[in-house]
Amino acid sequence: MRLQKADLIDCTELSEITLRSKAYWGYSKEQMKIWKPDLIMTEVYIQNNFVFKLIDGTKAIGFFSFLHPDREEIVLDSLFVDPDFIGSGYGSYLMQKAIRFCQKINVRTIVLEADPNAVKFYLKHSFEIASMKESSVPGRFLPIMHLKV
């Protein structure tokens, strides 16, 4: 198992992990179709942001990405684990590595918009809910969460 910076050629593999992981939570095919453009990892995205993948052998099984920091704050834009590995501790491993990365680059706060299904995971890692934001789905709200690093 190793963590490494994603390469531009990883966009398809990381997109597949993202789509499978999001669908794991029981979202309808219609909803997944609406969200798909926002869940695709592109070469430009990988080039312009911090993207790290977790490799098992030769296959990526998860990844996290940060948007470039603004002053002392950074946005955790993605943290996904392939559904075959959900519940195996790899999400926590990725979160620990993500936090260490932020410490290394002297970021003081991690901010994220949490999928409602992931709130317990982030709370377990000491994130706090700061506010709520209405999503693109009417009546559905996403917690905005913060972690002081």
N, C-alpha and C positions, 0 to 999 in steps of 0.2 A: 504494500500500500504506500503510495507516495502522492504528495501534493506538488503540482507544478503549474506554472503560468500557462494559461491557454494560448494556443497558437491560432492563427487566422483560419487554418484548415479544420479547426474543431467546431465551427459554428453549426454544422448539421448535427453532429453527435450531441452537442449541448442543447440544441433546440429540441431534439427527440426526448432527452431526459426531462426537460422542462415540461413539454406537452404531456408525457406519460405521468409525471409526478403530479401535475395539476389535475389531470383527469382521475387520478387515484382517489381523490376526495369526493367523487360521485357527481361532479358537475355534468350537466346534460351535453349531448353532442352539439346542440344549438349554441349553448353558452361557450363551449370550447371553440367553436367556429368563430364566434364574435371576438374572443380574446386572442385567437391564434396570432394575428399580426403583432400584438404586444409581447408575445411569448417567444418569438423567434430571435435567436442570437445571430447577429450578422457579423461579417468581417469588420465593418466599420465600428460596431459596438465593441468588439474584442480589442480592436486597435486603440480605441479612445478611452477605455476604462480598465479597471483592475479586475481581471477574470482569472480565477485559479480553479483547476480541475483536480479531482481526486481520482487517481488511477489504481485499478486493481489488475495487475498483469499488463495487458495492453489496452484495456477498455476503461473509459471514464464511467464512474458510477455516481458521480455527483459533482457539484461545483458551487462556488459563490462568486458574486461580482459586486464591486463597489463602483459608484460613480466617482469621478475625481473629487477630492475634498475641496470644500469651500471654507477657508480659514481653519477652524478647529473642529469642524463637523464633516462627517462623511455619510453618504447614503448607501445602506446595504440594499442593493437593487434586486438581488436574487440569491437564494440559497435553496438548491434543489438536490434531492437524492433520488436515484432511480427507484421506482416502486419495489423492485425485487430486493432492495436493501433497506427500505424504510423499517424502522424499529430495531435496527442492528447496531445503533450507536454511531453511524457514520455522519448523521446530521449534527450530532453534538461534537464530533471530531472536527467537522468543517467549521462549526461555530467557534470552537476554541482557536482554530488556526486563523479565522477571520479576525477575532479579537486581538490575537498576537500581532497580526499584520498591522492593525490600526495603532497598536502601541509602538510598533517599530517606526511608523511614519509620523508619530507624534500627534495623532488625532485624539481629541478628547471626548467626542460624543459620536456614537453610531445612531443613526435614525433610519427607520424603515416603516413602510406601510405593510401591515401584516394581513395575510389571508386569514379570515376568521378561523380556519382549521388549524392554523399554525400558532395561534396566540399562546396556547399552553406551552408549546416548545420554547417560545421566546421568553415567556415568564420564567420558565425553568432556568434560563440562562441570564436572569437578573434584569431583563428589559422591563421597563415600566410603560404603561399606557399613558400617553401625554394628551391625546385628543382623539376624536373620531372624524373620519372623512367619508362623505357619501361616495360610493363607487359608481361605475357606469350602469350598474343594475339598480333600478329604483328601489328604495327601501333597504338596500344592503349597505352597511357601513364598514369601513376598514379602520382598525385601530392604527394610529400613528404611535409608534413605540420608540423609546430612547434608551440608550445605555451609556452611562458615563464610563469611559475606559480608564 
